[in-house]
Each structure stands twice: as structure tokens, then as C-alpha cells.
């Protein structure tokens, strides 16, 4: 009996593997995302995206942080389906025009350039939703952060959800609100803290920090959790009645490098946004998110490992794989 069971087990394992591969290779209601989705249909897809991003970064040092934010804002509204990229048309208002995105979300021109390069190489194959996922991973890796196997095979939506985008996690949200918004998408406290670490690079406009400086929670006083020296620094850059659009580094220590300094800043009460500092200083953070902040501040390896896994988790938010519901857009700004 033992002599025949091993071959049978091996055969069964092979059959199961073939089933998984076939599911991965086909769009459909039961399809699964996988790393090698484009290996046959567009084998140079990853390298094509990477080269466009490298070129874009030469003239725009902010682009890597902007692209990961696009992926985040896309996934949090009706799933990772490229809906954020659609322009407004009669009868459908774009998510780009909602308060969390308007004048803030950027990098759409680079996504267009990536799409054009991929259409030239393999027309009608790589979805805009997958472009955002690939671009996010490349942006992190090129900034000194971790790499991970990007799961692919998403289709693009034919609709944009303007109202849904109004409820994106906001820089003014307290911890309870943040936890609920993440929980609604089956993301836990580790995901919340790890993905917030995306603020380890990039910039933020003054309008998102002035309440902390001058009118925290309607008190006409600064946020008491904000380090006084850092508060004075931010006040010089964002004076009362100053330019709301003036940009500040989210991480004042290494603003363009993906590292764990975001967490060491928070430990020193130098979280730039209220939503950042809440992860450590909120009374509700003790026993929930604060210990995770402590762990990531003391171990960049722990942060990198968790961030990579959380990006995969986020990328799995309601991925659109049913061809009756989605498509591969030829132009990321409009449906085919």
C-alpha cells in the first residue's frame, strides 16, 4: 500500500497544481490572482512598467509615493479595479473629483505613459488595475523598501464610485474611525499600521496639518501630542492664513526613502498627520496599534515583512476578475 500511495499523492498534487494554474490563467468569476499571470501573454510587463517609472522619477522625485497612493485609493473604493483612473463622463462623476483626491491624487500622467508602453508591447492584455499594483511594488522597491510577489489578473471596472471615495481614510480621522474603515475591508490593525507606513515618503499639503497646529479638535489650541520643536518647525512652513497647498515632507528625516523612520518619528511625537500620531498616542491605541508601532520602530525588517504582506492583502480587496463585469481598458481614463 505504501508503495502506491506516494505516486498517487504526487499525481493528485500535480492535478491540483494544473487546476490552480488554469484558474489563474483565465478571467472568470472563480479566477484567482497569481504572480505569473502575464508570463505568457506579456512577459516583459514588469520591466516595461519599471522603465517608465525610472524615467518619470528623473523629473519628479515625488512620483513613487504618488503611485503607491493611487493604488491605495483605488483599492479602498469598490476594490482594486482601476476605478480611480476613470475620468468624469455624462452620468458618471470621477473619483478623482472627490475631496480626498481632488488636487491631491497625482501621477495619472505616468499611469497613462505606462499603459501606452504596454499597449505597444502587448495590446489589450495588461489591465489598468494591475498597472497600479505593479507600479506600487516597483515604487517601494526603488525607494529602498521591500519587494513582494505582486498577484495579478484583475480586470478594470466600467464604473467609478464618487460617493464611495468620499469615505477614504482621512488624515483627520481618529483611531476608532481608521480601525473601522480598515475592518470594513477585512484589514486588521497590523494592516492599518503597516500600510500607514507608506507615509515614510512623499509630501503633504499644509491644509492637512493646520488644524493640528492651531485648532486641534476645535480647541483653538495645538495638538498636545505634537512635539513642540516639530510643531514650531511646521508652523513656520504652514503659518496661519498661509498657502494651504504648500508641501511638507511626511517624513522629515528621510523624505524620499522607504524605511522605518515613519515609526521612529511617531515614537518621538513627530507624526505629521493626526491619523499618524493616533496610532501611538490615542488612548485606544494602547494594546492595539501602539505595540505594533513600537515593533516597527525597533525593527525595519519586521516593518518590511508586514508591509509586503499588507500590500498583498490590500491588493486582494474585491479584485474584479469576472469578464461580464470588467474589461482590460485600452485607455485607463475611459471604458472601451
PyMOL commands that set and color helices and strands:
alter all, ss='L'
color gray80, all
select helices_A, chain A and resi 2-25+45-57+63-75+83-85+95-97+108-121+128-142+162-165+175-183+189-200+206-208+210-214+216-218+228-237+261-267+274-281+283-285+290-298+300-315
alter helices_A, ss='H'
color red, helices_A
select strands_A, chain A and resi 203-205+247-249
alter strands_A, ss='S'
color yellow, strands_A
deselect
rebuild
show_as cartoon
